[in-house]
Amino acid sequence: MQVHLKRAYEPASEDDGLRVLVDRLWPRGLRKQDAHLDLWLQEVAPSSSLRKWFAHDPAKWEEFQRRYFDELRAQVEAVAQLRRLAEDQQVTLVYAARDEQHTHAAVLKRFLEQEPAGPQSKP
């Protein structure tokens, strides 16, 4: 499985492979034609309530990861779709957050790597 991460505001590259936006909201200030996306998979993004609770607060990072893993376990079809895509080709998870260390996309990538066959693992 080849999954990479990239901010939505970085230029697209041939090396990105399939570009999948994994945010629930469209990236602010980014025109659709400039995003060069292949798919927008909102279902794998954190819920609005979790996103608002977290508010990109690094002090909440550990708990955010646990809660987000739980949400991903409930999104069986969307996660399975993303896994199938990543098994066949290079996939770049595209996200808008400024903080590249505390982004849900990194948690999603880890989820895909740790739970490739089912929802039993923990963060």
C-alpha positions as CSV (number, residue, x, y, z in Angstrom):
1,M,0.0,0.0,0.0
2,Q,1.4,3.3,-1.1
3,V,-0.2,6.2,0.7
4,H,1.3,9.7,0.8
5,L,0.2,13.0,2.3
6,K,0.1,16.4,0.7
7,R,-1.5,19.8,1.6
8,A,-4.1,20.9,-0.9
9,Y,-2.2,24.2,-1.5
10,E,1.0,22.4,-2.7
11,P,1.3,21.9,-6.5
12,A,0.1,18.6,-7.9
13,S,2.8,16.3,-9.2
14,E,2.9,13.2,-11.4
15,D,4.3,11.4,-8.4
16,D,1.1,12.0,-6.5
17,G,-0.8,9.2,-8.3
18,L,-4.5,9.3,-7.4
19,R,-5.2,12.5,-5.5
20,V,-8.0,12.1,-2.9
21,L,-9.2,15.0,-0.9
22,V,-10.0,13.7,2.6
23,D,-11.4,16.9,4.2
24,R,-15.1,17.3,5.0
25,L,-15.0,21.0,3.8
26,W,-13.5,22.3,0.6
27,P,-10.1,24.0,1.2
28,R,-10.6,27.7,1.7
29,G,-9.4,29.8,-1.3
30,L,-8.7,26.9,-3.6
31,R,-10.4,26.8,-6.9
32,K,-11.6,23.3,-8.0
33,Q,-9.7,23.4,-11.3
34,D,-6.5,24.2,-9.4
35,A,-6.8,21.3,-6.9
36,H,-6.2,18.6,-9.5
37,L,-8.2,16.0,-7.5
38,D,-9.4,12.6,-8.7
39,L,-11.8,12.0,-5.8
40,W,-13.3,13.8,-2.8
41,L,-14.0,11.3,-0.1
42,Q,-15.7,13.4,2.6
43,E,-16.8,10.3,4.5
44,V,-13.3,9.5,5.8
45,A,-12.9,13.0,7.2
46,P,-13.5,13.5,10.9
47,S,-17.1,14.4,11.8
48,S,-18.0,18.0,12.2
49,S,-18.4,17.6,15.9
50,L,-14.9,15.9,16.3
51,R,-13.3,18.5,14.1
52,K,-14.8,21.4,16.1
53,W,-13.9,19.8,19.4
54,F,-10.3,19.2,18.3
55,A,-9.9,22.7,16.8
56,H,-6.3,21.8,15.9
57,D,-5.3,21.9,19.5
58,P,-2.1,19.8,20.0
59,A,-3.0,19.3,23.6
60,K,-6.0,17.2,22.4
61,W,-4.0,15.3,19.8
62,E,-3.9,11.9,21.6
63,E,-7.6,11.9,22.3
64,F,-8.4,13.1,18.8
65,Q,-6.6,10.2,17.3
66,R,-8.5,7.7,19.5
67,R,-11.9,9.3,18.6
68,Y,-11.0,9.5,14.9
69,F,-10.0,5.9,14.8
70,D,-13.4,5.0,16.2
71,E,-15.1,7.1,13.6
72,L,-13.1,5.5,10.8
73,R,-14.1,2.0,12.1
74,A,-17.7,3.1,11.5
75,Q,-17.1,4.2,7.9
76,V,-16.6,0.7,6.6
77,E,-17.6,1.3,3.0
78,A,-15.6,4.6,2.5
79,V,-12.5,3.2,4.2
80,A,-12.8,0.0,2.1
81,Q,-13.0,2.1,-1.0
82,L,-9.9,4.0,-0.1
83,R,-8.0,0.8,0.8
84,R,-8.9,-0.8,-2.6
85,L,-7.6,2.3,-4.4
86,A,-4.4,2.3,-2.4
87,E,-3.7,-1.4,-3.1
88,D,-3.7,-0.9,-6.8
89,Q,-1.8,2.4,-7.1
90,Q,-0.1,5.3,-5.5
91,V,-2.6,7.4,-3.5
92,T,-2.0,10.9,-2.1
93,L,-4.3,12.0,0.7
94,V,-4.9,15.7,0.2
95,Y,-5.8,17.9,3.1
96,A,-6.0,21.6,3.9
97,A,-4.7,21.8,7.5
98,R,-1.7,24.0,8.1
99,D,-0.3,21.9,10.9
100,E,1.2,19.0,9.1
101,Q,2.0,17.0,12.3
102,H,-1.4,17.3,13.8
103,T,-3.6,16.6,10.8
104,H,-6.3,14.0,10.5
105,A,-4.8,12.9,7.2
106,A,-1.8,11.5,9.1
107,V,-4.1,9.6,11.4
108,L,-6.1,8.3,8.4
109,K,-2.8,7.1,6.7
110,R,-1.8,5.3,9.9
111,F,-5.3,3.8,10.2
112,L,-5.0,2.4,6.7
113,E,-1.5,1.0,7.4
114,Q,-2.4,-0.5,10.8
115,E,-5.9,-1.9,10.0
116,P,-5.6,-3.2,6.4
117,A,-7.8,-6.2,6.9
118,G,-10.3,-5.1,9.6
119,P,-11.4,-2.9,12.5
120,Q,-9.6,-4.6,15.4
121,S,-6.5,-2.4,15.9
122,K,-6.2,0.6,18.2
123,P,-4.3,3.8,17.7
